[in-house]
Amino acid sequence: MIDDLSPGARARMVAALAITQTAGYGVLYYAFSVFIPPMARDLDAGVTALTGAITLSVLVSGVAAPVVGRLLDRRGGRGLMTAGSLLGAAAVLAWSQVRSVAELYAVCAVLGLASAAVLYEAAFAVIVAWFDPARRARALLTVTVVAGFASSVFLPLTGFLADRYGWRQALMVLAAGYALTAVPLHALTVRDRPAPARADRGAIVGGALRERPFWLLAAGFLAQTGAVSVMGVLLVTYLIALGHPPVFAASVAGLLGVLSVTGRLVTTGLQARWRVALITAAMFGLQGFAAVLLPLAGRSTGGAVAAVVLFGLGFGVATIARPALIADRYGTAAFASLSGALALPITVAKALAPLAAAGIAEVAGFPTVMGAVAAACATGALALVAYDRQGTVGGAAAP
């Protein structure tokens, strides 16, 4: 039974998490791409070496996810997210002072730890703990819709700061802004999880890990996440290779962020009629079709836009589907632990898939990459259909 908390307190918590997720993704992740050119000059480093630093950050966050999940289940989110915000701000400030690639890698490793403590996985654990199923979907949607604009807000903002003050001073401003925003919001509005009914979390997690449905979820989201990360990194390059001007390619690729919000709204709306797993599988299948369409029709303006729009509708669906499916099947007592266990392989796929795809593109060309993307999306869709056929658990760990 979820402990009593006033509707106003719940609304404030959701609003705070929406703000901190937007700032967190903007400062701890998206800003990095803006700083690559000036860092390359000042640190005398290549783009590949610098990109490896943010890859390391993503991998560290994935490795830390299971531990963070267990802490969230045991102690709740307030202390962990507040400490993570402080650590993230300190890491960004340290980033402004790096003088070598090695120092940048060390800073990005710390950024990865902070990200594991403050970004979506942690925020979703707080929401799942405090909201019953009837209100959970709307709360998750609110946070992800607002945070979906993180790149739209922080990429131009970071670019302006870097152009006006230089990249080191821009990082100092971002560090201060993130600290002043995220630390007090996490400390004052996030509530530690309500006391759940007695449950052996270890038994819940162990039971899930021995079940086929858990691994179907893992396979489905891992495959689709790899596909999405490839498109997010290589889409602009491929559109240019198809003959489109760079400005057009960048503008069309920018639709992915806006469309991810649209896809989340559509998915949440459809949940009243259809099961989440089947809706998500359909979205994954649509993305696979879009990946096939791009090499076939992408040389024309209309074909390129159509393919990107279709792929973009599923771009952010996994973000809200994964917590919903975990909570629906396994309850909330061990939600963060299970979410962290899923996050590890999925985050590794997110980090490594673009590197593998870039290698395939050099050897076999981009159409082969798009074929692999389509196959990954189809695999994700089939895995979720198979998951849906497993039925539900009646009382694994009730809220």
ROKE-654886 format. One line per 5 residues: number of its first residue (from 1); their letters; for each residue x, y, z of N, C-alpha, C. Coordinates in pm, whole numbers, plus 50000, padded with zeros to 5 digits. Layout:
<atoms>
NUM> A> X:Y:Z:X:Y:Z:X:Y:Z ~ ...
</atoms>
This chain:
<atoms>
1> MIDDL> 50084:49881:50000:50000:50000:50000:50088:50124:50000 ~ 50065:50215:49907:50146:50336:49899:50105:50432:50009 ~ 50203:50481:50086:50176:50572:50196:50110:50699:50146 ~ 50038:50764:50236:49965:50886:50201:50061:51000:50174 ~ 50038:51072:50065:50114:51191:50031:50017:51280:49957
6> SPGAR> 50011:51407:49993:49910:51495:49935:49930:51508:49785 ~ 49820:51530:49712:49832:51549:49567:49926:51664:49532 ~ 49925:51770:49613:50014:51881:49587:50160:51843:49599 ~ 50193:51763:49700:50331:51718:49719:50374:51628:49603 ~ 50283:51542:49558:50317:51456:49443:50339:51539:49317
11> ARMVA> 50251:51640:49297:50267:51725:49179:50398:51803:49183 ~ 50434:51852:49301:50561:51925:49314:50680:51833:49286 ~ 50670:51709:49331:50779:51614:49309:50794:51585:49159 ~ 50684:51564:49089:50690:51539:48945:50747:51661:48872 ~ 50700:51781:48909:50751:51902:48845:50900:51918:48869
16> ALAIT> 50943:51891:48991:51086:51903:49023:51168:51804:48942 ~ 51121:51680:48932:51194:51579:48856:51197:51614:48707 ~ 51090:51670:48656:51090:51711:48516:51198:51816:48491 ~ 51211:51910:48584:51313:52015:48570:51453:51958:48584 ~ 51474:51874:48685:51609:51823:48708:51652:51724:48599
21> QTAGY> 51557:51650:48541:51594:51561:48432:51633:51641:48308 ~ 51562:51749:48281:51596:51835:48168:51735:51895:48186 ~ 51760:51949:48305:51891:52008:48333:52000:51901:48336 ~ 51969:51785:48393:52068:51680:48403:52112:51629:48267 ~ 52017:51596:48181:52055:51548:48048:52123:51659:47968
26> GVLYY> 52076:51782:47985:52135:51893:47911:52279:51919:47949 ~ 52309:51917:48080:52443:51952:48128:52536:51831:48130 ~ 52486:51717:48178:52573:51601:48198:52594:51519:48071 ~ 52511:51539:47969:52523:51456:47849:52528:51538:47720 ~ 52421:51611:47688:52413:51676:47558:52518:51785:47538
31> AFSVF> 52555:51856:47643:52649:51967:47628:52784:51921:47573 ~ 52819:51796:47596:52951:51746:47556:52977:51768:47407 ~ 52877:51742:47324:52898:51752:47180:52936:51893:47137 ~ 52884:51994:47207:52915:52133:47173:53061:52166:47202 ~ 53117:52100:47304:53253:52134:47347:53360:52056:47272
36> IPPMA> 53323:51962:47187:53424:51882:47118:53519:51967:47033 ~ 53469:52057:46946:53563:52135:46864:53660:52221:46945 ~ 53614:52301:47043:53712:52380:47118:53805:52296:47204 ~ 53755:52184:47259:53843:52098:47337:53949:52034:47247 ~ 53911:51999:47124:54007:51940:47032:54123:52035:47007
41> RDLDA> 54093:52164:46996:54199:52263:46976:54284:52280:47101 ~ 54220:52299:47215:54293:52330:47337:54369:52211:47394 ~ 54313:52092:47379:54377:51973:47434:54462:51900:47331 ~ 54462:51951:47207:54539:51890:47098:54503:51742:47085 ~ 54373:51716:47072:54324:51579:47067:54230:51563:46948
46> GVTAL> 54217:51440:46901:54127:51411:46791:53983:51393:46839 ~ 53891:51403:46745:53750:51389:46778:53719:51250:46833 ~ 53784:51149:46776:53758:51012:46823:53800:50995:46968 ~ 53915:51048:47004:53962:51036:47143:53869:51108:47238 ~ 53820:51224:47197:53729:51300:47284:53593:51230:47295
51> TGAIT> 53544:51176:47185:53416:51105:47188:53423:50983:47278 ~ 53540:50922:47286:53558:50809:47376:53533:50845:47521 ~ 53553:50971:47556:53532:51014:47695:53384:51008:47732 ~ 53297:51055:47643:53154:51049:47675:53104:50906:47665 ~ 53166:50826:47580:53132:50683:47576:53165:50618:47710
56> LSVLV> 53279:50653:47766:53317:50602:47898:53215:50642:48003 ~ 53168:50767:47997:53069:50813:48093:52942:50728:48086 ~ 52896:50699:47965:52776:50618:47948:52798:50477:48002 ~ 52915:50419:47974:52944:50284:48022:52952:50279:48175 ~ 53014:50379:48235:53022:50382:48381:52884:50392:48443
61> SGVAA> 52797:50474:48384:52661:50485:48438:52589:50351:48431 ~ 52613:50275:48323:52550:50144:48313:52604:50046:48415 ~ 52735:50045:48436:52795:49956:48535:52747:49990:48675 ~ 52727:50118:48702:52682:50161:48835:52533:50139:48857 ~ 52457:50120:48750:52311:50114:48761:52260:50007:48857
66> PVVGR> 52311:49883:48856:52259:49784:48951:52281:49824:49097 ~ 52396:49880:49129:52424:49923:49267:52332:50039:49305 ~ 52319:50134:49214:52230:50247:49240:52086:50198:49260 ~ 52044:50102:49181:51909:50048:49196:51885:49988:49332 ~ 51981:49913:49382:51964:49854:49515:51957:49961:49623
71> LLDRR> 52038:50066:49609:52034:50177:49705:51899:50248:49701 ~ 51845:50266:49581:51715:50332:49568:51605:50250:49634 ~ 51610:50119:49616:51508:50033:49678:51518:50036:49830 ~ 51638:50042:49883:51657:50035:50028:51634:50170:50096 ~ 51681:50279:50033:51685:50407:50103:51603:50517:50038
76> GGRGL> 51559:50497:49915:51484:50602:49848:51575:50695:49771 ~ 51512:50797:49709:51586:50881:49615:51640:51012:49666 ~ 51588:51063:49778:51626:51199:49818:51777:51214:49840 ~ 51833:51134:49928:51975:51148:49959:52063:51116:49840 ~ 52030:51009:49770:52113:50967:49657:52109:51070:49544
81> MTAGS> 51991:51120:49511:51981:51217:49401:52042:51351:49439 ~ 52030:51390:49565:52094:51514:49609:52246:51502:49602 ~ 52299:51390:49652:52444:51369:49645:52490:51358:49500 ~ 52411:51290:49416:52447:51278:49276:52450:51413:49206 ~ 52358:51502:49243:52357:51637:49185:52483:51713:49222
86> LLGAA> 52522:51704:49349:52645:51769:49394:52766:51713:49320 ~ 52770:51580:49307:52882:51517:49238:52885:51558:49090 ~ 52768:51563:49027:52763:51603:48887:52810:51745:48867 ~ 52765:51836:48952:52809:51976:48941:52959:51988:48962 ~ 53012:51915:49062:53156:51918:49088:53234:51863:48970
91> AVLAW> 53182:51756:48906:53251:51698:48791:53252:51794:48672 ~ 53141:51865:48649:53137:51962:48539:53235:52076:48567 ~ 53241:52119:48693:53337:52224:48729:53481:52175:48707 ~ 53510:52050:48747:53643:51994:48724:53673:51981:48574 ~ 53569:51951:48498:53584:51941:48352:53638:52072:48294
96> SQVRS> 53594:52183:48349:53639:52313:48298:53787:52336:48318 ~ 53852:52254:48401:53993:52274:48433:54085:52168:48373 ~ 54030:52075:48294:54115:51967:48243:54220:52021:48146 ~ 54338:51960:48150:54448:52002:48064:54498:51890:47974 ~ 54437:51773:47984:54479:51660:47903:54361:51568:47879
101> VAELY> 54375:51479:47781:54270:51383:47751:54252:51286:47868 ~ 54361:51250:47934:54352:51159:48048:54267:51221:48159 ~ 54286:51349:48186:54206:51417:48288:54059:51423:48245 ~ 54034:51442:48116:53896:51444:48067:53829:51310:48089 ~ 53901:51201:48063:53845:51068:48084:53812:51045:48232
106> AVCAV> 53900:51091:48320:53874:51075:48464:53748:51152:48504 ~ 53734:51274:48452:53615:51354:48483:53490:51287:48429 ~ 53496:51233:48309:53378:51170:48249:53338:51043:48323 ~ 53436:50974:48381:53401:50858:48464:53317:50902:48583 ~ 53354:51015:48644:53276:51069:48756:53139:51115:48708
111> LGLAS> 53135:51176:48590:53007:51216:48532:52914:51095:48516 ~ 52972:50981:48480:52893:50859:48465:52832:50815:48597 ~ 52910:50822:48704:52857:50788:48837:52743:50881:48876 ~ 52764:51011:48854:52660:51108:48888:52535:51084:48805 ~ 52553:51055:48676:52438:51031:48589:52355:50913:48635
116> AAVLY> 52421:50807:48681:52348:50690:48730:52261:50726:48849 ~ 52304:50823:48928:52232:50859:49051:52121:50961:49030 ~ 52123:51033:48917:52028:51144:48904:51940:51140:48780 ~ 51971:51060:48679:51894:51066:48555:51775:50970:48558 ~ 51725:50931:48443:51594:50866:48434:51574:50748:48529
121> EAAFA> 51673:50659:48539:51651:50539:48620:51615:50576:48764 ~ 51687:50674:48820:51658:50716:48957:51523:50786:48967 ~ 51496:50876:48872:51369:50949:48874:51251:50854:48860 ~ 51263:50756:48773:51154:50659:48754:51131:50577:48881 ~ 51238:50544:48952:51223:50468:49076:51144:50548:49178
126> VIVAW> 51167:50677:49186:51091:50762:49278:50944:50766:49239 ~ 50918:50784:49110:50779:50792:49063:50705:50660:49086 ~ 50769:50550:49051:50704:50420:49068:50673:50393:49214 ~ 50762:50437:49304:50739:50415:49446:50621:50494:49500 ~ 50594:50611:49444:50494:50701:49502:50362:50708:49428
131> FDPAR> 50354:50649:49309:50231:50662:49231:50172:50525:49202 ~ 50040:50513:49223:49974:50388:49190:49962:50377:49038 ~ 49931:50257:48988:49930:50238:48842:49842:50335:48767 ~ 49731:50378:48825:49639:50467:48755:49702:50604:48729 ~ 49791:50649:48817:49853:50782:48803:49997:50774:48754
136> RARAL> 50054:50655:48755:50196:50640:48722:50227:50679:48578 ~ 50142:50636:48484:50168:50664:48342:50173:50813:48316 ~ 50081:50888:48376:50079:51033:48354:50202:51099:48415 ~ 50243:51053:48533:50362:51111:48597:50488:51083:48515 ~ 50503:50959:48467:50618:50926:48382:50615:51008:48254
141> LTVTV> 50496:51023:48196:50484:51099:48073:50524:51244:48095 ~ 50479:51303:48204:50511:51443:48231:50662:51465:48238 ~ 50730:51379:48313:50875:51395:48329:50946:51377:48195 ~ 50909:51274:48119:50981:51245:47995:50948:51344:47884 ~ 50826:51396:47882:50792:51496:47781:50873:51623:47802
146> VAGFA> 50879:51670:47926:50957:51792:47954:51105:51767:47927 ~ 51158:51656:47978:51301:51626:47959:51334:51597:47814 ~ 51233:51561:47734:51257:51537:47593:51307:51660:47519 ~ 51289:51777:47578:51335:51901:47515:51473:51943:47566 ~ 51541:51854:47640:51672:51889:47696:51770:51930:47587
151> SSVFL> 51775:51851:47480:51870:51885:47373:51830:52015:47303 ~ 51698:52036:47285:51651:52157:47218:51685:52282:47298 ~ 51689:52270:47431:51720:52384:47517:51870:52400:47536 ~ 51938:52291:47568:52076:52303:47614:52180:52305:47502 ~ 52151:52249:47387:52249:52259:47278:52267:52405:47234
156> PLTGF> 52160:52478:47204:52181:52619:47168:52231:52703:47285 ~ 52183:52675:47408:52230:52751:47523:52379:52731:47545 ~ 52424:52605:47537:52566:52575:47555:52648:52639:47443 ~ 52597:52632:47321:52666:52696:47210:52683:52845:47231 ~ 52578:52911:47279:52586:53055:47306:52690:53085:47414
161> LADRY> 52687:53009:47524:52782:53032:47632:52925:53009:47586 ~ 52947:52902:47510:53082:52873:47462:53133:52981:47367 ~ 53044:53031:47282:53083:53136:47188:53109:53268:47259 ~ 53031:53294:47363:53041:53423:47431:53157:53426:47532 ~ 53174:53317:47605:53270:53318:47715:53386:53219:47699
166> GWRQA> 53380:53130:47602:53479:53025:47590:53431:52899:47661 ~ 53484:52782:47620:53428:52657:47670:53452:52635:47818 ~ 53565:52681:47870:53592:52660:48013:53496:52743:48099 ~ 53477:52867:48063:53384:52951:48140:53240:52905:48123 ~ 53209:52856:48003:53074:52803:47980:53046:52685:48073
171> LMVLA> 53144:52598:48092:53127:52485:48182:53109:52532:48326 ~ 53179:52636:48366:53161:52689:48501:53018:52739:48521 ~ 52966:52807:48420:52828:52856:48429:52730:52739:48437 ~ 52750:52638:48355:52662:52521:48357:52670:52447:48490 ~ 52791:52436:48545:52806:52369:48674:52730:52442:48783
176> AGYAL> 52744:52574:48786:52675:52654:48888:52523:52646:48869 ~ 52479:52657:48743:52336:52651:48718:52277:52516:48755 ~ 52349:52409:48724:52298:52275:48759:52292:52256:48909 ~ 52397:52299:48979:52398:52286:49126:52283:52364:49189 ~ 52262:52487:49144:52159:52572:49204:52018:52523:49170
181> TAVPL> 52005:52446:49062:51874:52394:49024:51848:52256:49084 ~ 51937:52161:49059:51909:52022:49093:51925:51991:49241 ~ 52026:52048:49305:52051:52012:49445:51932:52049:49534 ~ 51885:52174:49532:51771:52206:49620:51642:52135:49581 ~ 51617:52116:49451:51494:52048:49410:51494:51903:49456
186> HALTV> 51607:51835:49443:51614:51697:49491:51603:51690:49642 ~ 51669:51782:49710:51671:51777:49857:51536:51813:49918 ~ 51464:51904:49856:51342:51957:49918:51213:51893:49869 ~ 51212:51838:49750:51085:51786:49697:51080:51635:49682 ~ 51195:51570:49659:51194:51424:49642:51173:51360:49778
191> RDRPA> 51081:51266:49784:51055:51193:49907:51115:51054:49898 ~ 51171:51008:50010:51218:50871:50013:51099:50777:49998 ~ 51127:50659:49946:51019:50568:49912:50934:50536:50035 ~ 50802:50524:50018:50717:50483:50129:50752:50342:50173 ~ 50724:50313:50298:50755:50179:50349:50670:50075:50276
196> PARAD> 50732:49984:50202:50654:49883:50130:50615:49768:50221 ~ 50521:49689:50173:50491:49567:50245:50619:49483:50249 ~ 50635:49407:50357:50758:49329:50371:50776:49238:50250 ~ 50895:49247:50193:50923:49165:50075:51072:49138:50070 ~ 51108:49022:50029:51248:48985:50013:51290:49030:49873
201> RGAIV> 51356:49148:49867:51392:49201:49736:51488:49109:49663 ~ 51577:49048:49738:51670:48955:49675:51598:48840:49608 ~ 51493:48790:49673:51416:48680:49615:51340:48726:49490 ~ 51287:48849:49495:51215:48902:49379:51310:48914:49260 ~ 51427:48973:49284:51523:48992:49175:51573:48856:49125
206> GGALR> 51607:48767:49218:51654:48636:49177:51551:48559:49097 ~ 51425:48569:49141:51318:48502:49068:51302:48559:48928 ~ 51309:48692:48918:51296:48755:48787:51409:48714:48693 ~ 51531:48708:48747:51646:48674:48664:51641:48529:48615 ~ 51563:48448:48682:51549:48308:48638:51432:48288:48542
211> ERPFW> 51356:48396:48519:51238:48385:48435:51265:48428:48291 ~ 51197:48362:48200:51208:48399:48059:51158:48540:48030 ~ 51047:48586:48091:50997:48720:48058:51099:48831:48082 ~ 51178:48822:48190:51277:48926:48218:51377:48935:48104 ~ 51423:48823:48055:51523:48822:47950:51464:48860:47815
216> LLAAG> 51334:48837:47797:51268:48888:47678:51263:49041:47681 ~ 51233:49097:47798:51238:49242:47812:51378:49293:47782 ~ 51479:49228:47841:51616:49271:47820:51653:49266:47672 ~ 51617:49157:47605:51650:49143:47464:51579:49248:47379 ~ 51452:49271:47410:51374:49367:47332:51428:49508:47342
221> FLAQT> 51453:49553:47464:51498:49690:47482:51645:49708:47446 ~ 51726:49604:47465:51866:49612:47424:51876:49629:47272 ~ 51802:49548:47198:51809:49555:47052:51761:49691:47002 ~ 51649:49739:47054:51597:49866:47006:51683:49984:47049 ~ 51739:49979:47168:51826:50087:47214:51950:50097:47126
226> GAVSV> 52006:49982:47089:52120:49984:46998:52084:50051:46866 ~ 51966:50018:46813:51922:50077:46687:51903:50228:46699 ~ 51841:50271:46807:51815:50414:46829:51947:50490:46844 ~ 52041:50433:46916:52168:50504:46937:52245:50516:46805 ~ 52237:50415:46720:52302:50423:46589:52241:50535:46507
231> MGVLL> 52110:50542:46503:52044:50647:46425:52074:50785:46483 ~ 52076:50795:46615:52103:50923:46677:52242:50977:46644 ~ 52339:50886:46630:52477:50928:46605:52507:50943:46456 ~ 52454:50854:46372:52496:50846:46231:52394:50901:46132 ~ 52276:50942:46178:52173:50984:46084:52218:51102:45999
236> VTYLI> 52275:51204:46062:52317:51322:45985:52420:51282:45879 ~ 52517:51202:45919:52620:51157:45825:52559:51082:45707 ~ 52462:50995:45736:52401:50917:45628:52318:51006:45536 ~ 52245:51100:45590:52166:51190:45506:52255:51271:45413 ~ 52370:51313:45462:52466:51384:45377:52519:51291:45268
241> ALGHP> 52547:51166:45307:52594:51068:45209:52489:51042:45101 ~ 52363:51057:45135:52255:51039:45037:52242:51159:44943 ~ 52318:51265:44969:52318:51380:44880:52249:51504:44933 ~ 52206:51502:45058:52137:51619:45114:52237:51719:45171 ~ 52207:51848:45165:52295:51950:45223:52308:51930:45374
246> PVFAA> 52422:51966:45432:52441:51949:45577:52335:52017:45663 ~ 52293:52137:45623:52193:52208:45703:52061:52131:45702 ~ 52022:52082:45585:51899:52002:45577:51911:51876:45661 ~ 52026:51809:45650:52046:51685:45724:52035:51708:45875 ~ 52099:51814:45923:52095:51844:46066:51954:51882:46110
251> SVAGL> 51884:51957:46025:51748:51999:46060:51653:51881:46067 ~ 51663:51791:45970:51575:51674:45970:51607:51583:46088 ~ 51735:51564:46116:51773:51482:46231:51723:51544:46361 ~ 51716:51676:46365:51666:51743:46484:51521:51711:46514 ~ 51448:51661:46413:51309:51621:46436:51297:51506:46535
256> LGVLS> 51403:51427:46550:51395:51310:46636:51356:51347:46779 ~ 51412:51457:46831:51381:51496:46968:51234:51533:46985 ~ 51182:51613:46891:51042:51654:46898:50950:51534:46880 ~ 50984:51448:46785:50901:51331:46757:50903:51231:46872 ~ 51012:51226:46947:51015:51136:47062:50908:51175:47163
261> VTGRL> 50884:51304:47178:50779:51352:47266:50642:51311:47211 ~ 50624:51328:47080:50498:51288:47017:50472:51140:47038 ~ 50575:51057:47018:50559:50914:47036:50521:50876:47177 ~ 50579:50945:47275:50544:50918:47415:50398:50954:47443 ~ 50353:51066:47389:50213:51106:47408:50119:51003:47346
266> VTTGL> 50149:50960:47225:50065:50863:47156:50062:50731:47233 ~ 50179:50686:47275:50188:50558:47347:50108:50561:47475 ~ 50121:50669:47552:50047:50680:47678:49897:50685:47652 ~ 49856:50756:47547:49714:50762:47515:49656:50627:47477 ~ 49735:50546:47408:49686:50416:47362:49679:50312:47474
271> QARWR> 49744:50340:47588:49747:50241:47696:49609:50212:47753 ~ 49513:50302:47732:49378:50277:47782:49309:50166:47702 ~ 49358:50137:47581:49293:50038:47495:49377:49913:47473 ~ 49508:49928:47469:49593:49814:47439:49703:49799:47543 ~ 49759:49681:47549:49865:49654:47646:49995:49722:47605
276> VALIT> 50071:49763:47706:50192:49841:47682:50291:49766:47595 ~ 50310:49637:47621:50409:49560:47544:50374:49558:47396 ~ 50246:49543:47362:50206:49536:47222:50216:49672:47154 ~ 50180:49778:47226:50196:49913:47171:50343:49940:47140 ~ 50428:49906:47235:50571:49930:47218:50627:49846:47104
281> AAMFG> 50584:49720:47094:50629:49634:46985:50589:49694:46849 ~ 50469:49749:46841:50424:49811:46716:50512:49931:46680 ~ 50549:50011:46780:50636:50125:46756:50774:50080:46709 ~ 50825:49974:46770:50955:49920:46727:50948:49871:46583 ~ 50838:49803:46548:50820:49757:46412:50815:49872:46312
286> LQGFA> 50749:49981:46351:50743:50099:46266:50883:50156:46243 ~ 50966:50153:46345:51103:50201:46329:51182:50111:46234 ~ 51160:49981:46242:51227:49891:46149:51189:49920:46005 ~ 51061:49947:45981:51015:49983:45846:51081:50112:45800 ~ 51094:50210:45890:51156:50337:45856:51303:50319:45818
291> AVLLP> 51372:50229:45889:51513:50204:45858:51530:50141:45720 ~ 51435:50058:45680:51438:50000:45545:51405:50106:45441 ~ 51311:50194:45474:51265:50297:45381:51376:50398:45348 ~ 51461:50428:45444:51559:50534:45425:51654:50507:45307 ~ 51716:50389:45294:51801:50366:45176:51722:50363:45045
296> LAGRS> 51595:50322:45052:51514:50308:44931:51461:50441:44881 ~ 51422:50530:44972:51357:50656:44931:51425:50780:44986 ~ 51535:50761:45059:51595:50872:45131:51667:50974:45047 ~ 51690:50947:44918:51759:51046:44836:51668:51164:44801 ~ 51539:51143:44808:51445:51254:44787:51416:51323:44920
301> TGGAV> 51381:51450:44911:51350:51525:45033:51233:51463:45107 ~ 51127:51433:45034:51008:51375:45097:51035:51239:45158 ~ 51112:51157:45087:51144:51024:45139:51227:51030:45265 ~ 51326:51120:45269:51409:51134:45387:51327:51181:45507 ~ 51241:51281:45485:51160:51332:45595:51063:51225:45644
306> AAVVL> 51001:51152:45551:50906:51047:45590:50973:50940:45674 ~ 51091:50895:45633:51162:50791:45707:51200:50839:45847 ~ 51250:50961:45856:51290:51014:45987:51169:51031:46078 ~ 51058:51080:46022:50937:51097:46102:50889:50963:46157 ~ 50885:50861:46073:50839:50729:46117:50933:50672:46223
311> FGLGF> 51062:50687:46203:51156:50635:46302:51146:50716:46432 ~ 51129:50846:46419:51127:50933:46536:51009:50908:46628 ~ 50897:50858:46574:50781:50833:46659:50809:50729:46766 ~ 50903:50640:46740:50939:50540:46841:51064:50573:46917 ~ 51120:50691:46892:51252:50726:46946:51255:50727:47099
316> GVATI> 51148:50774:47162:51149:50782:47308:51051:50689:47377 ~ 50989:50599:47299:50885:50513:47355:50941:50419:47461 ~ 51059:50364:47437:51117:50269:47533:51138:50333:47670 ~ 51161:50463:47672:51187:50532:47798:51072:50520:47895 ~ 50948:50530:47845:50833:50519:47934:50778:50378:47940
321> ARPAL> 50804:50296:47836:50750:50160:47836:50825:50071:47935 ~ 50956:50085:47945:51034:49994:48028:50993:50002:48176 ~ 50987:50122:48237:50943:50124:48378:50801:50074:48397 ~ 50713:50103:48301:50575:50057:48313:50568:49905:48312 ~ 50642:49841:48223:50639:49695:48213:50701:49629:48335
326> IADRY> 50811:49685:48386:50874:49628:48505:50780:49637:48625 ~ 50722:49756:48646:50634:49775:48760:50508:49691:48749 ~ 50452:49679:48629:50329:49601:48612:50353:49454:48642 ~ 50468:49402:48605:50492:49259:48623:50546:49225:48761 ~ 50638:49307:48812:50711:49270:48933:50678:49357:49054
331> GTAAF> 50591:49457:49040:50559:49542:49153:50666:49647:49177 ~ 50661:49710:49294:50749:49823:49322:50857:49795:49426 ~ 50845:49688:49502:50938:49667:49614:51082:49654:49567 ~ 51104:49593:49451:51239:49575:49397:51252:49641:49260 ~ 51168:49741:49234:51165:49802:49101:51302:49856:49061
336> ASLSG> 51364:49936:49149:51490:50000:49111:51601:49898:49089 ~ 51602:49791:49168:51703:49687:49150:51687:49618:49015 ~ 51563:49586:48978:51538:49523:48849:51566:49620:48734 ~ 51528:49745:48753:51554:49845:48651:51704:49862:48629 ~ 51780:49862:48739:51925:49873:48728:51986:49753:48659
341> ALALP> 51933:49633:48689:51984:49513:48623:51959:49517:48473 ~ 51843:49570:48432:51815:49585:48289:51900:49694:48226 ~ 51926:49800:48303:51997:49915:48249:52140:49882:48209 ~ 52204:49788:48279:52344:49758:48249:52365:49712:48105 ~ 52303:49604:48059:52326:49564:47919:52271:49664:47818
346> ITVAK> 52160:49729:47852:52101:49825:47760:52193:49946:47742 ~ 52254:49993:47850:52345:50107:47841:52471:50072:47764 ~ 52520:49949:47783:52637:49905:47706:52604:49907:47556 ~ 52484:49860:47521:52442:49864:47381:52436:50007:47330 ~ 52384:50096:47411:52374:50237:47373:52512:50296:47346
351> ALAPL> 52610:50256:47425:52744:50312:47412:52822:50253:47296 ~ 52808:50123:47274:52895:50054:47178:52835:50038:47039 ~ 52704:50038:47026:52641:50014:46896:52683:50117:46791 ~ 52689:50247:46821:52733:50341:46717:52875:50316:46669 ~ 52964:50274:46759:53101:50245:46718:53103:50126:46622
356> AAAGI> 53027:50022:46655:53020:49906:46567:52959:49943:46433 ~ 52853:50025:46436:52787:50065:46312:52879:50149:46224 ~ 52958:50234:46285:53052:50315:46207:53153:50225:46136 ~ 53197:50121:46204:53289:50026:46141:53224:49952:46026 ~ 53098:49911:46043:53025:49842:45936:53006:49935:45816
361> AEVAG> 52976:50062:45844:52955:50159:45736:53080:50174:45651 ~ 53197:50175:45714:53321:50190:45640:53349:50069:45551 ~ 53311:49951:45599:53342:49828:45526:53234:49793:45423 ~ 53107:49803:45464:52997:49753:45380:52900:49862:45335 ~ 52913:49984:45387:52825:50092:45345:52705:50112:45438
366> FPTVM> 52644:50229:45426:52532:50264:45513:52406:50181:45491 ~ 52375:50138:45369:52257:50051:45355:52264:49925:45440 ~ 52384:49871:45455:52400:49754:45542:52373:49791:45688 ~ 52417:49910:45728:52389:49957:45864:52240:49971:45886 ~ 52169:50027:45786:52024:50043:45799:51955:49907:45806
371> GAVAA> 52009:49809:45734:51955:49675:45744:51972:49618:45883 ~ 52089:49643:45944:52112:49597:46080:52020:49668:46179 ~ 51998:49797:46157:51906:49873:46242:51765:49815:46232 ~ 51721:49787:46110:51587:49730:46090:51576:49595:46158 ~ 51680:49513:46146:51679:49381:46209:51673:49393:46361
376> ACATG> 51745:49490:46416:51743:49510:46561:51604:49554:46607 ~ 51541:49644:46533:51406:49688:46569:51307:49572:46561 ~ 51320:49490:46458:51231:49374:46445:51253:49276:46559 ~ 51378:49256:46597:51409:49169:46710:51344:49221:46838 ~ 51356:49353:46859:51293:49413:46977:51143:49394:46978
381> ALALV> 51080:49413:46862:50935:49397:46853:50893:49253:46881 ~ 50962:49158:46821:50927:49017:46841:50949:48975:46986 ~ 51054:49026:47049:51079:48992:47189:50966:49042:47279 ~ 50914:49162:47251:50806:49215:47334:50674:49143:47307 ~ 50651:49101:47184:50532:49020:47157:50540:48888:47233
386> AYDRQ> 50657:48826:47232:50675:48702:47308:50659:48726:47457 ~ 50709:48840:47504:50692:48876:47646:50544:48888:47680 ~ 50469:48954:47594:50327:48976:47621:50253:48844:47633 ~ 50296:48743:47559:50229:48613:47562:50260:48535:47691 ~ 50356:48583:47769:50388:48515:47895:50286:48543:48004
391> GTVGG> 50198:48642:47982:50101:48676:48084:50164:48764:48190 ~ 50092:48784:48301:50138:48871:48408:50153:48792:48537 ~ 50229:48852:48629:50248:48792:48760:50144:48850:48853 ~ 50078:48764:48925:49970:48811:49010:50013:48885:49133 ~ 50123:48850:49195:50157:48918:49319:50303:48909:49354
396> AAAP> 50389:48934:49257:50532:48922:49282:50577:49014:49393 ~ 50530:49137:49386:50570:49234:49488:50475:49351:49481 ~ 50362:49337:49533:50258:49439:49519:50303:49569:49581 ~ 50254:49683:49524:50289:49813:49580:50242:49826:49723
</atoms>
